[in-house]
Amino acid sequence: MEFSEMTAKIAGGHGFIAALDQSGGSTPKALKGYGIEEGAWSTEEEMFGLIHQMRARIISSPVFTGEKVLGAILFERTMDGEVNGVPTPQALIAKGVVPFIKVDKGLEDEVNGVQLMKPMPTLDALLERSKALGVFGTKERSVINSANAEGIAAVVRQQFEIGKQVLSHGMMPIVEPEVNIKSATRAECDQILLAELLKNLDELPEGQQVMLKLSLPIVPGTFDPLVTHPKVLRVVALSGGYERPEACVELAKNKGIIASFSRALLQDLRAQMSDAEFDAALGEAIDEIFKGSTQKADAAAAV
């Protein structure tokens, strides 16, 4: 796929984006969910080797194709690895799946109710290397814990600064200002975030677009103005801690928003499964998330 083909697939394709980008501190938790306890490795390299095996198994599965999975977000080490002897981004492209890379280096401590991204001094080099491997875009995450207008404005401002850096390399940024779904002021967070996103989108030069990855809003339809905004290629949603059935129900209430789930996609997969069991469990998850992403009217009417 050329860049223009990837852009068209992400913009108008029917499906969702898989998030295979757990990194650093979240890797042991992801492996435990997969049935591998912490004592199974003795070094960080062995730990990352195990998580890569899990991701390679997912990408290799016959049910993981571009028919329902539009894209996949990779951790840097996963991008640099191989699947069946092929560089991971190229293995995805061969299956019709558009590759993205997680570029943030984690979160700062909370200030003004939010957690900004840590500095990324080597981002330009990572972007150059990613693009050379065929990666289409990036994902960068911040967290909003409470309805502090100053804090939320700072999150969105930083996200768009990084987004512009990504755009300068000819890549597509996924801006991810996650609202903590456990926040006591979640509805207010959604409204402040919406206003800040619209403001920053309007300031983007004509002809430029970004993607948005957002927590599912507490009031369905809150983010409709973002879905239809000319400077937004696509709006995707994270599961944010919901179990998959609930996440898919909430997703189906929001027209035009597709999933970019991580734990909700992987929660039923286990290392001990046979290939047939693994493929069946992954296929069931893909089908459920695909339905929540694409069958809005029917799914919403059923809740």
C-alpha positions as CSV (number, residue, x, y, z in Angstrom):
1,M,0.0,0.0,0.0
2,E,1.2,3.5,-0.9
3,F,0.6,6.4,1.6
4,S,-2.4,7.6,-0.4
5,E,-3.9,4.1,-0.3
6,M,-3.3,3.9,3.5
7,T,-4.9,7.3,3.9
8,A,-8.0,6.3,2.0
9,K,-8.3,3.0,3.9
10,I,-8.1,4.7,7.3
11,A,-10.4,7.6,6.2
12,G,-13.2,5.5,4.7
13,G,-12.6,1.8,5.6
14,H,-15.1,-0.3,7.6
15,G,-13.3,-1.8,10.6
16,F,-11.2,-0.7,13.5
17,I,-7.6,-0.2,14.6
18,A,-5.9,-2.7,16.8
19,A,-3.7,-1.3,19.6
20,L,-0.7,-3.7,20.0
21,D,1.5,-1.1,21.8
22,Q,1.7,-2.0,25.5
23,S,5.2,-0.9,26.6
24,G,7.5,-0.6,29.6
25,G,5.6,-0.8,32.8
26,S,2.4,-2.1,31.2
27,T,4.1,-5.2,29.6
28,P,4.1,-7.4,32.7
29,K,0.4,-6.8,33.1
30,A,-0.3,-7.5,29.4
31,L,1.7,-10.8,29.7
32,K,-0.1,-11.8,32.9
33,G,-3.4,-11.3,31.0
34,Y,-2.0,-13.5,28.3
35,G,-1.3,-16.3,30.9
36,I,2.4,-15.6,31.4
37,E,3.4,-14.8,35.0
38,E,6.4,-12.6,35.9
39,G,8.6,-15.5,36.9
40,A,8.7,-16.6,33.2
41,W,11.4,-14.2,32.3
42,S,14.6,-13.0,34.0
43,T,15.7,-10.1,31.9
44,E,13.9,-7.2,30.2
45,E,15.0,-8.6,26.8
46,E,13.3,-11.9,27.6
47,M,10.1,-10.0,28.7
48,F,10.0,-8.1,25.5
49,G,10.7,-11.3,23.5
50,L,7.6,-12.9,25.1
51,I,5.3,-9.9,24.3
52,H,6.7,-9.9,20.7
53,Q,5.8,-13.6,20.4
54,M,2.2,-12.7,21.5
55,R,2.0,-9.9,18.9
56,A,3.5,-12.0,16.2
57,R,0.9,-14.7,16.9
58,I,-1.9,-12.2,16.6
59,I,-0.5,-10.7,13.4
60,S,0.1,-14.1,11.9
61,S,-3.4,-15.4,12.7
62,P,-5.6,-16.0,9.6
63,V,-8.4,-14.0,11.3
64,F,-6.3,-10.9,11.6
65,T,-6.6,-9.2,8.2
66,G,-7.3,-5.9,6.6
67,E,-10.9,-7.0,6.0
68,K,-11.9,-5.9,9.5
69,V,-8.7,-4.6,11.0
70,L,-7.9,-1.3,9.3
71,G,-4.7,-0.6,11.2
72,A,-2.5,-1.6,14.1
73,I,-0.5,0.5,16.5
74,L,2.9,-0.9,17.4
75,F,5.4,-0.5,20.2
76,E,8.8,0.6,19.0
77,R,10.4,-2.8,19.7
78,T,7.6,-4.5,17.9
79,M,8.1,-2.3,14.9
80,D,11.8,-3.2,14.9
81,G,11.1,-6.9,15.2
82,E,9.9,-9.4,12.6
83,V,6.9,-11.6,12.0
84,N,7.8,-14.9,10.2
85,G,11.1,-13.4,9.0
86,V,9.5,-10.2,7.7
87,P,9.8,-6.7,9.3
88,T,6.6,-6.2,11.4
89,P,5.3,-3.2,9.5
90,Q,5.7,-5.0,6.2
91,A,4.0,-8.1,7.6
92,L,1.0,-5.9,8.5
93,I,0.9,-4.2,5.1
94,A,1.0,-7.6,3.4
95,K,-2.3,-8.4,5.2
96,G,-3.9,-5.1,4.3
97,V,-3.4,-3.6,7.7
98,V,-2.0,0.0,8.0
99,P,0.9,0.3,10.6
100,F,1.2,3.0,13.2
101,I,3.9,3.5,15.9
102,K,3.5,4.6,19.5
103,V,6.0,7.4,20.0
104,D,5.4,8.9,23.5
105,K,7.8,8.0,26.3
106,G,5.3,7.8,29.1
107,L,3.6,10.4,31.3
108,E,4.8,13.2,33.6
109,D,3.4,13.4,37.2
110,E,0.0,15.0,37.5
111,V,-0.3,18.8,37.4
112,N,-3.5,20.7,37.1
113,G,-5.5,17.5,36.9
114,V,-3.6,16.1,33.9
115,Q,-0.5,14.2,32.9
116,L,1.5,15.6,30.0
117,M,3.8,13.5,27.9
118,K,7.5,13.2,28.9
119,P,10.0,14.9,26.6
120,M,10.8,13.1,23.3
121,P,14.2,14.4,22.3
122,T,14.8,11.6,19.8
123,L,11.4,11.9,18.1
124,D,12.7,13.1,14.7
125,A,15.1,10.1,14.4
126,L,12.3,7.7,15.4
127,L,10.0,9.2,12.8
128,E,12.6,8.9,10.1
129,R,13.2,5.3,10.9
130,S,9.5,4.5,11.2
131,K,8.7,6.0,7.9
132,A,11.6,4.1,6.2
133,L,10.0,0.9,7.5
134,G,6.7,1.8,5.9
135,V,4.9,3.1,9.0
136,F,1.9,5.4,8.1
137,G,1.4,7.3,11.4
138,T,2.0,7.7,15.1
139,K,0.1,7.6,18.4
140,E,0.9,9.7,21.4
141,R,-1.0,9.6,24.7
142,S,-1.7,12.1,27.5
143,V,-4.2,11.6,30.4
144,I,-6.9,14.0,31.7
145,N,-8.0,13.1,35.3
146,S,-10.2,16.1,36.2
147,A,-12.0,19.1,34.6
148,N,-9.2,21.6,35.0
149,A,-9.5,24.0,32.0
150,E,-5.8,25.1,32.2
151,G,-4.6,21.5,32.4
152,I,-6.7,20.3,29.5
153,A,-5.6,23.2,27.4
154,A,-2.0,22.3,28.1
155,V,-2.6,18.7,27.1
156,V,-4.2,19.6,23.8
157,R,-1.5,22.2,23.1
158,Q,1.3,19.7,23.6
159,Q,-0.5,17.0,21.6
160,F,-0.8,19.3,18.6
161,E,2.8,20.4,18.9
162,I,3.9,16.8,18.6
163,G,1.3,16.2,15.9
164,K,2.7,19.1,13.8
165,Q,6.2,17.5,14.2
166,V,4.8,14.2,12.9
167,L,3.1,15.9,10.0
168,S,6.4,17.6,9.0
169,H,7.8,14.1,8.4
170,G,4.9,13.2,6.0
171,M,3.2,10.9,8.6
172,M,-0.2,10.9,10.2
173,P,-0.5,11.6,13.9
174,I,-3.1,10.1,16.2
175,V,-3.6,12.7,18.9
176,E,-4.7,10.9,22.1
177,P,-5.8,13.0,25.1
178,E,-7.4,10.2,27.1
179,V,-10.0,11.2,29.7
180,N,-9.9,8.9,32.7
181,I,-13.3,7.1,32.7
182,K,-13.1,7.0,36.5
183,S,-12.9,10.8,36.7
184,A,-15.7,12.3,38.9
185,T,-15.9,15.2,36.4
186,R,-15.8,13.2,33.3
187,A,-18.7,14.9,31.5
188,E,-17.1,18.3,32.2
189,C,-13.8,17.0,30.9
190,D,-15.4,15.9,27.7
191,Q,-16.9,19.4,27.1
192,I,-13.6,21.3,27.8
193,L,-11.7,18.8,25.7
194,L,-14.1,19.2,22.8
195,A,-13.7,23.0,22.9
196,E,-9.9,22.8,23.0
197,L,-9.7,20.2,20.2
198,L,-11.9,22.4,18.0
199,K,-9.8,25.4,18.7
200,N,-6.5,23.6,17.8
201,L,-8.0,22.0,14.7
202,D,-9.1,25.3,13.4
203,E,-5.5,26.6,13.8
204,L,-4.1,23.8,11.7
205,P,-3.1,24.9,8.2
206,E,-5.5,24.2,5.4
207,G,-5.0,20.8,3.9
208,Q,-3.5,19.2,7.0
209,Q,-5.4,16.5,9.0
210,V,-4.8,14.6,12.2
211,M,-6.5,11.6,13.7
212,L,-8.0,11.7,17.2
213,K,-8.1,8.8,19.8
214,L,-10.5,9.6,22.6
215,S,-12.2,8.0,25.5
216,L,-15.8,7.1,24.8
217,P,-17.8,10.2,25.9
218,I,-20.2,9.9,28.9
219,V,-22.9,11.6,26.7
220,P,-23.1,9.8,23.3
221,G,-22.7,12.1,20.3
222,T,-20.6,14.6,22.3
223,F,-17.8,14.3,19.7
224,D,-19.9,14.5,16.6
225,P,-18.4,17.9,15.7
226,L,-14.9,16.2,15.6
227,V,-16.1,13.3,13.5
228,T,-17.3,15.7,10.7
229,H,-14.4,18.2,11.0
230,P,-12.6,18.6,7.7
231,K,-9.2,18.5,9.5
232,V,-9.9,15.2,11.2
233,L,-9.1,12.1,9.1
234,R,-10.8,9.7,11.6
235,V,-11.9,9.6,15.2
236,V,-11.1,6.4,17.1
237,A,-11.9,5.4,20.6
238,L,-10.0,3.6,23.4
239,S,-11.7,1.1,25.6
240,G,-10.3,2.9,28.7
241,G,-10.8,0.1,31.1
242,Y,-14.2,-1.1,30.0
243,E,-14.6,-4.9,29.4
244,R,-15.1,-5.6,25.7
245,P,-18.9,-6.1,25.8
246,E,-19.5,-2.7,27.5
247,A,-16.9,-1.0,25.4
248,C,-18.6,-2.2,22.2
249,V,-22.0,-1.1,23.5
250,E,-20.7,2.4,24.3
251,L,-18.9,2.5,21.0
252,A,-22.0,1.7,19.0
253,K,-23.8,4.7,20.5
254,N,-21.3,7.1,18.8
255,K,-21.7,7.3,15.1
256,G,-18.6,7.8,13.0
257,I,-16.2,6.7,15.8
258,I,-14.4,3.4,15.4
259,A,-12.5,1.3,18.0
260,S,-8.8,1.4,18.7
261,F,-8.9,-1.2,21.5
262,S,-6.0,-2.9,23.3
263,R,-7.0,-4.9,26.4
264,A,-10.6,-5.3,25.1
265,L,-9.2,-6.9,22.0
266,L,-6.7,-9.2,23.8
267,Q,-8.5,-10.1,27.0
268,D,-9.6,-13.6,26.0
269,L,-6.2,-14.7,24.5
270,R,-3.9,-17.1,26.3
271,A,-0.5,-18.4,25.5
272,Q,-1.6,-21.9,26.5
273,M,-4.3,-22.0,23.8
274,S,-3.9,-24.2,20.7
275,D,-3.8,-22.4,17.4
276,A,-7.4,-23.3,16.7
277,E,-8.5,-22.0,20.1
278,F,-6.4,-18.8,19.8
279,D,-7.8,-18.0,16.3
280,A,-11.3,-18.6,17.5
281,A,-11.0,-16.3,20.5
282,L,-9.3,-13.6,18.4
283,G,-11.9,-13.9,15.7
284,E,-14.7,-13.5,18.2
285,A,-13.1,-10.4,19.6
286,I,-12.5,-9.0,16.1
287,D,-16.1,-9.6,15.1
288,E,-17.5,-8.0,18.2
289,I,-15.3,-4.9,18.0
290,F,-16.0,-4.7,14.2
291,K,-19.7,-4.7,14.9
292,G,-19.5,-1.9,17.5
293,S,-17.4,0.1,15.0
294,T,-19.6,-0.3,12.0
295,Q,-23.2,-1.2,13.0
296,K,-24.2,2.0,14.8
297,A,-27.9,2.3,14.2
298,D,-28.8,-1.4,15.0
299,A,-26.4,-1.7,17.9
300,A,-27.5,1.6,19.5
301,A,-31.2,0.7,19.1
302,A,-30.5,-2.5,21.0
303,V,-29.2,-0.8,24.2
